[in-house]
Amino acid sequence: MRRRALAGLACVALLGACQQGVDAVPGSNAWPGPTPTPTPDPTLPVPSPEPEPEPSPRFVATPRDEEAIAPLTCGDEPLAVGFGLVQAALGTRVMDVGVLNCGDEAIRLGRPTLTGVDAALVAQTVSTDAPDGGTLQPGERTTLELDWRSNGRCERGIQQLTITIADERYTVEDCLQLGGEHAPDEDPTVRARWR
């Protein structure tokens, strides 16, 4: 019993000493002795700080130039017409049509019209706001820019687009994604501008 009493007294003394604490510097509660420093583990690779990423622009414009259009070569016809690739642009599609006057006289381009044929070979009317192209002098070149809202899939809507410029018809077949029942505008509408 005496041992138990001594053991209990020793515990109370230790607990009392813990509450007082030992000051390394008088008036401070810091731990006495040197401050431990972490040592890196030699078996683990030391990560190097990663550089700050550069902020990315919200929109990057892809320059479009005459090289994006199929090469225009003069033949027997007074006009050479070439179609550019259909480019995707955030829910829309954009295509350039290059026009070159190969003749010896000025050609009145007029207002282009568009028609299309869908996958079932049904003719489709294409609405456009194309302005008058004016007059193209001999050797002069111009570009008609077309854009429309995408229907989301190549096999939907118009598969073949025909454009009439200066009373001549020119046709392109491509993944147009123009019109059809799944399009934002079921009746295909193409915005156009000369540049």
C-alpha angles and dihedrals in degrees: 000000000000089000091055092051091050091048091050091048091050090052092051091050092050093048091050091051091051092056094052095052126198119264117220089195116025108260093019131102094210121131113258116245135034121332110248116241121205113246117209116242106250091214094060122073114246108238114233116222111263117235118249109264115244113245112256120228117251092231130020115194116215109220111240118203141165090275090069090068122077109266112275113225124175119239132160093308122088092232130047112203126188131181124221125217119283104253125201118231117174100303095334134086124222129196131174123215115201119208124193126184105227095173134091094243136060113266124212106224097192123185112325120230127206133210130171145198121217129214091274089055092249115148114241129199113230118206116217139175092208112159125220110283094215121213125326115210122218110286091010121130132203137174130225111206115208126190135173142165114272124241090207102242135068095221093056126086127348117012098175125040123196121196123193115210122172090352092302123114124225124182135202129187116201145124091292101161088203124153128327133124094299096050122110085239108033090201104065113243122186124192114213138187135171119232 
